[in-house]
């Protein structure tokens, strides 16, 4: 199953860094593919060939082109990784709310 990272039919980014000689924009597209059978999520920001990779943690690998630029991220055990990331974020926000003093 393949989804565009920014929405099903969106995905073109025209930012200041995508300008070509200040006259026209070069489209930038990111996409992701989820391999349900193996629970792997692959996020791509370029279709360049992978020349190397860096393991960020046991479940997350950054994929690099020959210049050393990030072209993709692979997440193994993606469902648990995303679940845990969301839970950690929510818990941190809740702790921040609880730790704030109440002023009357």
C-alpha positions as CSV (number, residue, x, y, z in Angstrom):
1,X,0.0,0.0,0.0
2,X,1.5,3.4,-1.0
3,X,0.4,6.7,0.4
4,X,1.7,10.2,-0.3
5,X,3.2,11.6,2.9
6,X,1.3,14.8,2.6
7,X,-2.1,13.3,1.6
8,X,-3.5,11.0,-1.0
9,X,-3.5,13.4,-4.0
10,X,-1.3,16.2,-2.7
11,X,2.5,16.0,-2.2
12,X,4.0,18.8,-4.2
13,X,6.0,21.2,-2.1
14,X,7.1,24.5,-3.5
15,X,9.4,26.1,-0.9
16,X,12.1,28.7,-1.1
17,X,14.7,26.0,-1.3
18,X,13.0,24.6,-4.4
19,X,13.4,27.7,-6.5
20,X,15.3,27.4,-9.8
21,X,16.9,30.8,-10.6
22,X,14.0,32.5,-8.9
23,X,11.7,32.1,-11.8
24,X,10.1,28.6,-11.5
25,X,9.6,26.1,-8.8
26,X,10.9,22.6,-8.8
27,X,8.3,20.2,-7.3
28,X,9.3,18.1,-4.3
29,X,7.5,15.0,-3.4
30,X,7.7,12.6,-0.5
31,X,5.9,9.3,-0.1
32,X,5.6,6.3,2.1
33,X,5.0,2.6,1.7
34,X,3.9,0.3,4.4
35,X,4.6,-3.4,4.1
36,X,2.0,-4.9,6.4
37,X,3.2,-8.5,6.3
38,X,6.6,-7.4,7.7
39,X,5.4,-4.3,9.6
40,X,7.9,-2.1,7.9
41,X,7.3,1.6,7.0
42,X,9.5,3.2,4.3
43,X,9.5,7.0,4.0
44,X,11.1,8.3,0.8
45,X,12.0,11.9,0.0
46,X,14.0,11.1,-3.2
47,X,14.1,8.4,-5.8
48,X,17.9,8.5,-5.9
49,X,19.7,5.2,-5.4
50,X,20.8,4.4,-1.8
51,X,24.5,4.6,-1.4
52,X,24.7,4.0,2.4
53,X,22.7,4.0,5.6
54,X,23.0,4.9,9.2
55,X,21.2,2.9,12.0
56,X,19.6,5.5,14.2
57,X,18.3,2.9,16.6
58,X,17.6,-0.9,16.3
59,X,14.4,-0.2,14.4
60,X,15.1,3.0,12.4
61,X,17.6,3.3,9.6
62,X,18.4,6.5,7.7
63,X,19.1,5.9,4.0
64,X,21.6,8.2,2.3
65,X,22.6,9.0,-1.3
66,X,26.2,9.2,-2.5
67,X,26.6,12.8,-1.3
68,X,25.5,11.7,2.2
69,X,22.1,13.4,2.0
70,X,19.0,11.8,3.5
71,X,16.8,10.2,0.9
72,X,14.6,7.9,3.1
73,X,13.9,6.4,6.4
74,X,13.0,2.7,7.1
75,X,11.2,1.8,10.3
76,X,11.1,-1.9,11.3
77,X,8.2,-2.9,13.7
78,X,6.5,0.3,12.5
79,X,3.2,-0.2,14.3
80,X,4.8,-0.5,17.7
81,X,7.2,2.4,17.0
82,X,4.4,4.7,15.9
83,X,2.2,3.7,18.8
84,X,5.0,4.2,21.3
85,X,6.0,7.5,19.8
86,X,2.4,8.8,20.1
87,X,2.1,7.6,23.6
88,X,5.3,9.2,24.7
89,X,4.3,12.5,23.1
90,X,0.9,12.4,24.8
91,X,2.4,11.5,28.2
92,X,5.0,14.3,27.9
93,X,2.2,16.8,27.2
94,X,0.1,15.5,30.1
95,X,3.1,15.7,32.5
96,X,3.7,19.3,31.3
97,X,0.1,20.1,32.1
98,X,0.2,18.5,35.5
99,X,3.5,20.2,36.5
100,X,2.3,23.7,35.7
101,X,1.2,25.5,38.8
102,X,-2.4,26.5,38.9
103,X,-2.8,30.2,39.5
104,X,-6.1,31.7,40.8
